[in-house]
């Protein structure tokens, strides 16, 4: 859960920027070596930015740095 929490903290700090975007979220996630990109791609397979807001990221330990649209922030969660 530590990896997902670390990424959530980094992403939430960037959310305060006026021009935050999915591209900037991905760029931040790319700096985190614990992101499991193949599983992240599967998780976001049906992702629609107009509906979903921002992508979520799967970590190597199986936890998820998940976007919470109602709260407008990222949170660390255990995979479902």
DRENVOTOR-659578 format. One record per residue: residue number from 0; x, y, z of N, C-alpha, C in turn. Coordinates in steps of 0.1 Angstrom, whole numbers. Example, Ala and Ser with C-alpha at 12.3 -4.5 7.8 and 13.67 -1.06 7.14 Angstrom:
0 132 -57 78 123 -45 78 132 -33 78
1 128 -22 71 137 -11 71 129 0 79
This chain:
0 8 -12 0 0 0 0 9 13 0
1 21 11 4 30 23 5 33 29 -9
2 34 20 -19 37 25 -32 25 33 -38
3 13 28 -36 1 35 -41 -1 48 -33
4 2 48 -20 0 60 -12 10 71 -17
5 23 66 -19 33 76 -24 29 82 -37
6 24 74 -46 19 80 -59 7 89 -57
7 -2 85 -49 -14 93 -46 -10 106 -41
8 -1 107 -32 4 119 -26 10 128 -37
9 18 122 -45 25 130 -56 14 135 -66
10 5 127 -70 -6 131 -79 -15 142 -73
11 -18 140 -60 -27 150 -54 -20 164 -53
12 -7 164 -51 1 176 -51 0 183 -64
13 0 175 -75 -1 181 -89 -15 185 -92
14 -25 180 -86 -39 184 -89 -41 198 -86
15 -34 204 -78 -36 218 -74 -31 228 -86
16 -24 222 -95 -19 230 -107 -32 233 -116
17 -33 245 -121 -44 248 -130 -45 240 -143
18 -34 235 -148 -35 228 -161 -33 213 -159
19 -37 207 -148 -35 193 -146 -43 185 -156
20 -37 174 -161 -44 166 -172 -40 152 -170
21 -46 143 -178 -42 129 -178 -28 127 -183
22 -23 135 -192 -10 134 -196 0 137 -185
23 -3 147 -177 5 151 -166 4 140 -155
24 -7 134 -153 -8 123 -143 0 111 -148
25 0 108 -161 8 97 -166 23 100 -164
26 26 112 -167 41 116 -166 45 115 -151
27 37 118 -142 40 117 -128 42 102 -125
28 32 94 -129 32 79 -127 44 73 -133
29 49 78 -145 61 72 -151 73 73 -143
30 73 83 -134 85 85 -125 85 75 -114
31 74 68 -112 72 59 -101 75 45 -106
32 87 39 -102 90 26 -107 81 14 -103
33 73 17 -93 64 6 -88 51 5 -96
34 49 13 -106 36 12 -114 37 0 -123
35 27 -8 -123 27 -20 -132 19 -16 -144
36 26 -12 -155 20 -6 -167 11 -16 -174
37 14 -29 -176 5 -38 -183 -9 -39 -175
38 -8 -40 -162 -21 -41 -154 -28 -27 -154
39 -21 -16 -154 -27 -3 -155 -35 -2 -168
40 -29 -6 -179 -35 -5 -192 -48 -13 -192
41 -48 -25 -186 -60 -34 -185 -71 -27 -176
42 -67 -21 -165 -76 -14 -156 -83 -2 -163
43 -76 5 -172 -81 17 -178 -86 14 -192
44 -88 1 -196 -92 -3 -209 -104 5 -214
45 -114 7 -206 -126 13 -210 -127 28 -205
46 -115 33 -202 -114 47 -197 -120 57 -206
47 -128 66 -201 -133 77 -209 -131 90 -200
48 -122 99 -204 -119 111 -196 -131 120 -194
49 -141 120 -203 -152 128 -201 -161 123 -190
50 -161 110 -188 -169 104 -177 -161 101 -165
51 -149 96 -167 -141 90 -155 -132 101 -149
52 -129 111 -156 -120 121 -150 -106 118 -153
53 -99 111 -144 -85 108 -145 -83 93 -144
54 -72 88 -150 -69 73 -149 -64 69 -135
55 -66 56 -132 -61 51 -120 -48 42 -124
56 -40 39 -114 -28 32 -117 -26 20 -107
57 -22 8 -113 -20 -4 -106 -5 -5 -102
58 -3 -8 -90 11 -9 -85 16 -24 -86
59 29 -26 -85 34 -40 -86 30 -49 -74
60 27 -43 -63 22 -50 -51 7 -53 -52
61 1 -49 -63 -14 -52 -64 -23 -41 -59
62 -18 -31 -52 -26 -20 -48 -29 -11 -59
63 -38 -2 -57 -42 7 -68 -42 22 -63
64 -36 30 -71 -37 44 -68 -49 49 -77
65 -60 50 -70 -73 52 -77 -78 66 -76
66 -83 70 -88 -90 84 -89 -103 83 -83
67 -107 92 -74 -120 93 -67 -127 105 -73
68 -135 104 -83 -141 116 -89 -149 125 -80
69 -157 119 -71 -165 126 -62 -157 134 -52
70 -145 130 -49 -137 136 -39 -126 145 -46
71 -125 143 -59 -115 150 -67 -101 148 -62
72 -97 136 -59 -84 133 -54 -81 118 -57
73 -68 115 -56 -63 101 -57 -62 95 -43
74 -66 82 -42 -64 75 -29 -58 61 -32
75 -51 56 -22 -45 43 -23 -55 33 -18
76 -57 22 -26 -67 12 -22 -61 -2 -25
77 -67 -12 -19 -63 -26 -22 -71 -30 -34
78 -65 -38 -42 -71 -42 -55 -84 -50 -51
79 -94 -49 -60 -106 -56 -57 -107 -70 -63
